[in-house]
Amino acid sequence: MRKIVVENKPYESNLSVLMKNVLGDYKMAIKDYDTTIRLKPSKTVLTFSYVKRGNAKLDNGDNIGAIEDYNEAIRLQPKSSVMLTVAYLNRGLARFNMGDTMGAIRDYSEVIRLKPKNVILASAYVHRAAAKSKLGDTIDAIKDYDDTIRLALENTDFAAYVYSKRATAKLEISDNIGAIEDSRTAIHLDPDIAEAYGTRDDAKSNLGNYAEAV
């Protein structure tokens, strides 16, 4: 009976802490995950707790602490799993935030290698594209945006974001026609996406369509 109680407590704590995450109470959420981890639950619950505590730290701006927690989650889950891919993905975000762009790309690439479900895979591609763009590797960034779009995104806001980012990348390599087409698609999906309007107008100006761009 005692073992069952110990195993159940982390789940009860996780339900509480998930609500605190939703409400933006990250510091209290972190304390609850601290408690869960100290109870030394099963490997599955422990991995979940490290990932979720890492997420709370990431949302709270503690990138170093988040990376440490993701490292623990990866150590505990050496084989492919949802938690493992989330740990790699979010460790990439933390590394990117700290300026470790190459480290972020390695983590995103590992997520892609593990071939998770579409939503995580799409996130890995789009974040890797952003990291490559930061390094000036625009051609490869566009390829990652292509792969993201090929995943048949169901979330129209996310799809609009990806098309808008690919439009910006195409503008950088003087593919003005492609930039206009992607911008139009982004605007069709989300009429409030401001970046796409600016990219479209810049591309039109580059083509000499100044009157239409104004």
N, C-alpha and C positions, 0 to 999 in steps of 0.2 A: 504493500500500500504506500509506503513512504516513497518508493521509487516512482510510482505513478504521480504522486503529488509534485515531486521535484520536476518531472518531465512536463507536467501540465502548467506549472507556474510561468515558464517562459512564454507560452502561448497566450496566457492571460495578460501578461505584461506587454506582449507585442500588440494585442488588440488595443490596449490603453495608449501605447506609444504611437501607434499608427494614427489615432485620432489627434494626438498632440502634433504630429507632423502635418496633418491636414490643416490644423488651426494655426500653424506657423510657430508653435511653441517648441522650437528646436532644442533649446537648452534643457527643458524638462524631458523631452524625448530622449536626448542623449543620456540623461541620468537613469531613465528607465532601462535603456539598453545596457548601461553599465551594470545594473542589477541583474539583468538576464544573463549576461556573460559571466558574472561572478558565480552564478548558480551552476555553471558547467553543465549545460543541458546536452542533448544529443548533438552529434556533428551537424546534422541538418539545421536544427534550430540555432546552433551557435554560428554557423555560416550566415544564415538569414540575419541574425542579430548584428554581426559585424558589417554586413552590407548595408543594412538599414541605418546603423549608427554612422557609418561612413557617409551615407546620403544626407543625414541630418547635419553632420559636420560640414559637408560640402555646401549645403544650403546656407549654413551659418558663416561661410567664408573661411573655415578652417581646412584649407587644402592639404596641409601636411598631415593633420590628424586623420583626414579622410583617406589619404593614401595609405597610411599605416593600417587602417581597418580593412581596406580593400586587399592589402597584402596578406593579411591574416585569412580573409575569406578565400583567396586564391590558393593559399597554402593548404587550407582545409578541404578544398574541392578541386583536386588536380584533374579530374575528369570533366567532360562536358556536362553542363547543367545550366539552367536559367540563371541561378545565382552567380555562377562563374562568369557567364557572359556579361551580366550586369556589373559585376565587380571590375572586369577589364574595361568595360565601356566608361564607367564613371571614374575609374582611376585615370583614364585618358583625359576626361574633362578636367580633373583636378590638376593633372600635369600641364595641360594646356593653359589653365589659369595661372600657373606658376611660371610660364614661359618655356617649359620643357616641351617644345613642339614636336621634336623627333620622338621623345618618349611617348607622347600622346598618340602619334601615328602608329607606333609599334603596338600600343594597346588596342587601338581601333582595328588594326590589321589582324590581331589575334581574335577579336570578336568575329570578324568576317571569316576567318579560317574555321572557326567553330560552327559556322552556319546555323545561327539561332533562328527563331521565328522572325517573320518579316519586320515587325515593329522595332525590334532590337537591331536587326541587320540594317534596316534603313537608317537608323540613328547612327550606327557605326560608319556607314558610307558618307552620310552628310557631314558628320563631324570630322572625318578624315579629309574630306574635300576642303573644309574650312581651314584645317591645319596646313594642307598642301598649298592653298592659296596664300596663306600667311608667309610661307617659304618662297613664294613666287613660282611655284610649280602649277601654273594655271591649267595647262593641258591635261595633266593627270587629275587635277581637281574636277574638271569638266567630266572626265570619264567616271569619277565617283558619283557626281550628280546624275549622270546617265543611268548608272546602276541603281541609284536610289529611285529614280522615276520608273524604271523597269519593274520595280517591285509592286507596281499597281497600287499606289497609295490610296487608302480609303479616306483618310483624314484630309479634307480639302484645304484646311488652313496650313497643314504641314506641306502638302503638295504645292500650294501657292508659294510658300517660303522657299522650297527647293527650286522651283522654276525661276523665282526672282533671283536667287543666288547664282544659278547657272547663267542667267541673263547678264548679271554683273561680271561674271568670269568671261563670258563671250565678248563683252564690251572691252575688257582688258586686252584681248588678243585681236581687237579690231574686226571681230565677226559681228558687224552691226546688224545685218539682217537677222542672224540667229538671236541676237540680244533683243531685237524688237519682237520677234515671234514668241520668245520665252516670257518676255514682259507682258505681252498681251494675254498669254495663257494664265500667268500669275494673277493679273487684274481680273480676268474672267472668273477665276476661282475665289478670289478675295478682293473685292473692289476697294478695300481700305488699306491695301498694302502699298505704303507710300514709296518704298524703295524702287518698286517696279516702274512707277510713273517716271521717276527721275532717270532711271536707266533707259527707258524707252525714249524719252525726250533727248537724252544725250546721244543715243544711237542715231536718231533721226537727224539731229544737228550735224553729226559726222557725215551723214549721207547728203547733206545739203538741203534737207527739208526744214529749214529754219522756221518758216511761217507756221508749219503744222506743229512744230515742237513747242512753240510758245504757248 
